[in-house]
């Protein structure tokens, strides 16, 4: 199938200002065809029940570690090589009575993924406290932040609010969500992307995908998001795609500035890019097959060397969505493998370990999301 080549020819192309980047189609012109299998294979009953039990124990641990103010705490930092450079320690935020906005939003989504809503279900009170905390920390500017968190956490908070509103939220939820969405739209830069802080001219795939996912979720439930904002973000992701050679189908972390076109073999970045394109309706098999095949093979290495690292947790937060959207044998292979790995790695108290990154609440929230994907309660986990 020559769909991508045709798109490149018919849509024209974009190129980075220095003329060194790959040529790409405009996002709106990429062919959009379904690739999911008609008959979806599923986990066997024993593995599914074990996954349900592991998820339930993870949620119980999360509920027990939520602070009365509604948040979870974690190390606020950012990637530096294979490390995680702290910007604000847990001890500092404990002293200030502040939480980690991104970890809290992910934990909230983990409960939503299990069918727990504000004031409804066994964990309804936990979700209510989470929602009240997030809404209370959407500032007048629209930025959702606490404890020094930045655009990553803002995107997860926006996504959480969109999921709550889409599952039956109130007008206060809509109002907070709209302010958060407007902030994302307003600070999209000339590249079509976003970076760690609002209103910066730098951009990277990882932060951009977080914002794009939040915007798509909001738009899907009726919040106004300019189509051009989505198109420009998708174009930014496609610009990062490697079009030829042994790495065809993999995505570079940055396409401009320092580090541009430098690395394209990061598990999390490729999983995030694939998920973003699926969610935006770019589903052509020729675009996704090389990426998904690489992710299947790379998972073994990521699990072997980084199973308690944020590389593993953040990468698989997106990989589970990408494989689900693709469907078919790849999804089943991935789902069986990660489900077994998560069940084996869960601690006796129900938590999962993240020793390089925000911490155990982060890992436990992501694990619970992945294990509960088959329930399909969350709109982001639906095709």
N, C-alpha and C positions, 0 to 999 in steps of 0.2 A: 504494500500500500504506500502510495506516494503523497499522502495527504499533507504532510508537513512541507514537502518540497513545493507542492502546488500553492499552499498558503503563502510561502515565502515569495513565490513568483507573482501571485495575484495581488497580494496585499501591499506590495512594496516592502521597504525595509527601513529599520532604524539602526544607527550605528553610534557607538560612543564618540564623544567629541574628539578624541585623539585618533579615531579611525582604527583602533586595535581590537575592539570587541566584536562579538559575533553578530551577524545580520539576523534580524528576527521579524516575524509578522506582527502587525498590530493586533492587540488582544481581541478586538471585536471581530476580526476576520479569521480566527483560528477555527477549523472545523470542529463541530460539536456532535459527537455520536456516542451512544451508550456502549460501554465495554463490559458491563456486569453480566454475569451468567444468568440465564433464565431460571435455572433451578439451582438455588444456593445451597451448597453443602454446609453442614453445621457440625458443631462439636458433638461428640457422643454424650449420652446422658450422664455418665459418671463424671466426666471432666467438667461438664456444664454445672452440675451440682456442686462440685468441689470449688469451681470458680465463684459461684453464688455465695458459698460459705466463706470463702476468703474475702470477698468484697464486704460481706456483712460484718466480719470481724475488723476489717480495716475502718469501716465507718464508725463502729463502736469505739475504736481507739481514737479516731479523730474527734468524735463527740466528747470524749473524756479529756481531751487536751485543748479544747477551745477555751479561750479566756472569757470571763463573764461579759467583757465588753463586745464580744462577738468575733474577735479575730484569732488568728493563729500567728505564731511568731516564727521567724526564720532569718537566716543571715542575708542581709541585703548586700548584693555585690554584682560583679559582672565577670565574664569570661576573660581569662588571661592565659593563653596557651592551654595547657591541660588543667590549669588551676582555676580558682574562683576567688577573685580579689575582693575583699570585703570593703564596702562603703560605710556600712553601719552594722555593728555586731548585735547579736541577740541580747547580750547583757545591756548594751546601750539603750536599745529599744525597750527592754524590760524596765529600766530605770525611768524612762520617759512615759511608760504606759502606752507605747505605740506598737502596732502590729505590722505584718508583712502583707501588703495589699494583694500582691499576686498570688501568694500561697493561700490566702484566705479565699480569694475568688475561685481558685482551683478546687479547694476543699468544698466550697459551696456547690460547685458544679458536680462534684463527686456524689453529694447527697441528692441533687436533682436527678442524676443518672440512675439512682436507685428508686426513683419515684417519690422521694420525700420533698414536700413543698413547704413554704412558710406556713407554720401552724397546722400542717397536715401530715399525717404519717408518724411513725415512731420517733423520727428525728425532726419533726416539724418545728420544735422550739429551737433546735440548733440552727436550722435554715433561717428562721426568723431573725435570730441574733446576727447571723452572717449578713443577711440582707440589710438590716438596720445599720450595721457597721459600714458596709460599703456605701450606702446612700449618704450617710453622715459625712463621708470623706470624699464625696464628689464636690470639689470646690466651685466657687462662683465662675472660675475660668473654664470649668468642665473637667479639669484634671482630677482623676481619682488617685489619691496618693496618701501614704502614711509611712512613717518610719524611714523616709528617704527613698522610697521606691519611685521608679520612673516609668518610661513608656511601655516596657514589657508588662508591668503590673497593671498599668492603666488599661491596656488592651484586654487582659484577662478579666478585669473588673467590668469593663464594658460588655464583654461576652457574657459574663455571669448575669448582668442585669438584663441583657437581651433574652437570655434563656428563661429567666424568671418571668419576664413580661410575656414572652411567647407561650408560657405555660399557664397564663392566667393572672398576670400582674395587675397592679393598680395604677392610678394616675401618678402618684408620687414616684413609682418606679419608672414610668414613662418619662417623667420630667427629668429625673436624674440621668436616665439613659440618653435622652436627647442632648443634654449638655455634654456628656462624655463623648458622644458621637461627633458633635460639632467641633470639639477640640481636635479629634483625630483628623477630620476633614480640613480644618483650618491650618494644621501644621504639616500637611503633606508638602514635600519640597519639590523642586523643579525636576528631580530625577524620577518622581512618582512614588518615592518611598519615604521611610522614616528611620530614625536612629534612636539611641538611648534616651535623649532629651527632646522635649518639644521644640519646634521651630529651629531646627538645625538643618544645614544644607547637606550634611552627610546622610548616608542611607546604607542599610544592609538588608539582606534577604530575611534574616531571622526576625528582626523587629518589624519589618514590613509585613511579613506574613501574619504576625500577631494582630496588627492593625486591620489587615484585610479580612481576616476571619471575623473579627468583631464587627466590622462594617457590613459584611455579608449577612451575618446573623441579625443585625439590626434592620437592615433593609428587607429581609425576608418576613419580618413581622410588622412591616408598615412604617418604620421610621424613615424619614426622608434622608437619603444619601445620594448625592449627585452621581449619576452614571459615569461621568468623566473621571471622578475620583477612583471608582472601581477599575475602570478601563486603564487608567494610568498606572495603577498599582499592579495590575496583571501584566501590563507591558513591561514594567520594571522586572517582574519575576522572569518573564520570558527572555528578556535581554540577557539574563545571567545564565541561560542554558548553553551548555557545550554542544555544538552542532556536528562535530566530526571527531574522528579519532577514537582511540580506545575508551575515552571517557564520554562518549556521546550520550547525551541525555542527563548528564549530571550538572549541577548548578553551582556557580561561583557565589561566594559569600558577599563579595562587593564587586561593583562594576565601575566605580569611579573613585578617585582619591587614593589615599594610602592603602595599600593592600589589594588594589583592584586586580582582578583576573589572576589572583595568587593561589587560591585553593578551591577545589571543587569536589573533594572527596570526603566531605563531612556528613556523617549519617543524619544528624539532626537537620542540617540545612536542606538536604535532598528530600527528606521526608516532609519537611515543612513546605517546600516549594510544590511538591506533588499535591499535597492536601489543598493548598491555596488554589491551584489551578482547577482541581476537581470541583471545589466549592464555587468557583466562578463559572463553571460550565464548560471548561476546557477538558474534554474527556477522551480525546482521540487516542487510540491504542498506540499509534506510532510515536506519539509524544511521550506517553507514560511507560511503555514496556521496558525500555532500557533502564529507566530510573528504578522501577519496581523490582526488576531482576537483580540490579545491583544491591538494593536494600535487603532483599532476601538473603543474599550471600554475605553482606556486610554485618547483618544482625549477629551472626556467630561471633565475630571478632568483638563487636561492641559489648555483647553479653559476657564474653570471656575476660575482657580487660577492664570494663567500665560498669559492671553490674550494680555498683552502689554510687556511681558518679552521676552528676546531673546530665552528662552526655546521654546516658542510657534513658533516664526518665524523660527528659525533654524531647529527645529524639523519638521515643516510642509513643509519647503523647500524640505526635503527628503521624508516625508510621501506622498506628492502628487505624487512624481515619483514612489515610491514603489507601491502604489495602482494603478496607471495607468499601470505600467508594469504587475501587476497581472491581471487587468481587471475584468470584471464580476460584480456581485452585490456589492461586497465590495467597488469597485472603485466608483460606482454610489452613494452608501450611503455616503461615505467619501466626494465625490465631492459636492454633494448637501449640506451637512452639512457645510463644510468649506466655500463654496461660499456664503451661506446665512450669515454666521457669519462675513465674511469679508465685505460684503456689509453693514451690520448693523454697523460695527465698524469704517468705513471710515469717516474721518472728512470732514467738508464741503469744505475745500480747496483742498481735494483730497489725502491728506497724511494719513498714518497709523502710529500709535504711538508705539514706543519702548522706554520705560522709564528705563529699566534695560538692558543695552547692548550698541551696537554702536550708536543707535539713530534712529530717524524717517526715514532718507533716507534708512537705512538698512531694516526696516519694510516695507516701501513702495515698495522697489525693490522686496522683497520676495513676498509680496501680489500681485504685478503686474505679477510676474512669475506664481504664482498659478492660478490666474484668467484667464491667457492667455494660459494655458496648452492645452485646446481643439483646439487651432489653429495649434498646432504641427509644428510650424516653427523651433523651436530649435531641433537639432539632439538629445539632451539628453532627449527630451520629445517624442521620437519616439521609437517604439518597434523594 
